[in-house]
Every structure is written in structure tokens, then in C-alpha cells.
Amino acid sequence: MQVFRTKGYHAASVADLAADMGLTVGSTYKTFRDKQTFFYRCLNAILVSVGRRRVSRRRWPSPAATR
């Protein structure tokens, strides 16, 4: 996501993304069909991570307190 953040979505190339991750362009295309798929998977991973942190910080009532 750093490449997207610094260059913007449209200016970032798959070659830029691959270089940032230390991968070849071919392996990046093999794993992520295109730049849009790569972006959506990154965004999804971030949203899932944020969601997990929010849920883990929430104070759930103990079963005894709800009786």
C-alpha cells in the first residue's frame, strides 16, 4: 500500500508494486491478476485487521453480568 500512498493508484505500476515487495512482475501478475485485484486485496487485509483490533478492544459483558 505504500506505493499507492506515495504515487497514487493510477501512477503506480505493477512493476513498482513488485519492486516494493521484492517480487518479480511475473510472479505478481500470477498471484494478483491485475493492479485492481492487488489493491482490493490489500485494502481488504487492512479493513479486516482494523476490524479485528476494534472487536478485540471492545469490552464484552461477562455472562454472569447479563443474568
C-alpha atoms as a printed R data frame, in Angstrom:
   type eleno elety resid chain resno       x       y       z
1  ATOM     1    CA   MET     A     1   0.000   0.000   0.000
2  ATOM     2    CA   GLN     A     2   2.972   2.326   0.433
3  ATOM     3    CA   VAL     A     3   3.407   2.580  -3.343
4  ATOM     4    CA   PHE     A     4  -0.256   3.503  -3.752
5  ATOM     5    CA   ARG     A     5   0.073   6.045  -0.959
6  ATOM     6    CA   THR     A     6   3.121   7.764  -2.425
7  ATOM     7    CA   LYS     A     7   2.373   7.540  -6.166
8  ATOM     8    CA   GLY     A     8  -1.384   7.244  -6.220
9  ATOM     9    CA   TYR     A     9  -3.363   4.394  -7.726
10 ATOM    10    CA   HIS     A    10  -3.148   5.473 -11.358
11 ATOM    11    CA   ALA     A    11   0.571   6.343 -11.311
12 ATOM    12    CA   ALA     A    12   1.601   3.123  -9.519
13 ATOM    13    CA   SER     A    13   2.573   0.313 -11.870
14 ATOM    14    CA   VAL     A    14   2.651  -3.396 -11.228
15 ATOM    15    CA   ALA     A    15   6.434  -3.161 -11.637
16 ATOM    16    CA   ASP     A    16   6.518  -0.558  -8.826
17 ATOM    17    CA   LEU     A    17   4.417  -2.787  -6.597
18 ATOM    18    CA   ALA     A    18   6.528  -5.860  -7.350
19 ATOM    19    CA   ALA     A    19   9.777  -4.000  -6.653
20 ATOM    20    CA   ASP     A    20   8.411  -2.704  -3.344
21 ATOM    21    CA   MET     A    21   7.588  -6.270  -2.285
22 ATOM    22    CA   GLY     A    22  10.813  -7.754  -3.622
23 ATOM    23    CA   LEU     A    23   8.997  -9.870  -6.211
24 ATOM    24    CA   THR     A    24   9.186 -10.201  -9.964
25 ATOM    25    CA   VAL     A    25   6.494  -8.677 -12.151
26 ATOM    26    CA   GLY     A    26   5.595 -12.135 -13.450
27 ATOM    27    CA   SER     A    27   5.004 -13.600 -10.017
28 ATOM    28    CA   THR     A    28   2.965 -10.556  -9.048
29 ATOM    29    CA   TYR     A    29   0.709 -11.000 -12.087
30 ATOM    30    CA   LYS     A    30   0.452 -14.730 -11.382
31 ATOM    31    CA   THR     A    31  -0.699 -14.067  -7.813
32 ATOM    32    CA   PHE     A    32  -2.768 -10.937  -8.436
33 ATOM    33    CA   ARG     A    33  -4.435 -10.943 -11.839
34 ATOM    34    CA   ASP     A    34  -4.060  -7.162 -12.165
35 ATOM    35    CA   LYS     A    35  -3.387  -3.959 -10.236
36 ATOM    36    CA   GLN     A    36  -7.022  -3.579  -9.227
37 ATOM    37    CA   THR     A    37  -7.120  -7.064  -7.683
38 ATOM    38    CA   PHE     A    38  -3.895  -6.319  -5.825
39 ATOM    39    CA   PHE     A    39  -5.322  -3.045  -4.492
40 ATOM    40    CA   TYR     A    40  -8.588  -4.647  -3.361
41 ATOM    41    CA   ARG     A    41  -6.794  -7.494  -1.594
42 ATOM    42    CA   CYS     A    42  -4.526  -5.045   0.231
43 ATOM    43    CA   LEU     A    43  -7.477  -2.885   1.202
44 ATOM    44    CA   ASN     A    44  -9.418  -5.921   2.384
45 ATOM    45    CA   ALA     A    45  -6.488  -7.087   4.533
46 ATOM    46    CA   ILE     A    46  -6.266  -3.652   6.137
47 ATOM    47    CA   LEU     A    47 -10.002  -3.496   6.826
48 ATOM    48    CA   VAL     A    48 -10.024  -6.996   8.326
49 ATOM    49    CA   SER     A    49  -7.059  -6.094  10.533
50 ATOM    50    CA   VAL     A    50  -8.716  -2.890  11.739
51 ATOM    51    CA   GLY     A    51 -11.961  -4.739  12.377
52 ATOM    52    CA   ARG     A    52 -10.214  -7.383  14.462
53 ATOM    53    CA   ARG     A    53  -8.479  -4.726  16.560
54 ATOM    54    CA   ARG     A    54 -11.763  -2.927  17.174
55 ATOM    55    CA   VAL     A    55 -13.505  -6.134  18.209
56 ATOM    56    CA   SER     A    56 -10.653  -7.194  20.493
57 ATOM    57    CA   ARG     A    57 -10.719  -3.800  22.256
58 ATOM    58    CA   ARG     A    58 -14.444  -3.928  22.856
59 ATOM    59    CA   ARG     A    59 -15.401  -4.795  26.394
60 ATOM    60    CA   TRP     A    60 -17.920  -7.581  26.248
61 ATOM    61    CA   PRO     A    61 -20.076  -8.122  29.333
62 ATOM    62    CA   SER     A    62 -19.362 -11.301  31.226
63 ATOM    63    CA   PRO     A    63 -22.102 -13.952  31.104
64 ATOM    64    CA   ALA     A    64 -22.647 -13.500  34.859
65 ATOM    65    CA   ALA     A    65 -23.320  -9.782  34.418
66 ATOM    66    CA   THR     A    66 -26.131 -10.389  31.933
67 ATOM    67    CA   ARG     A    67 -28.181 -12.598  34.247
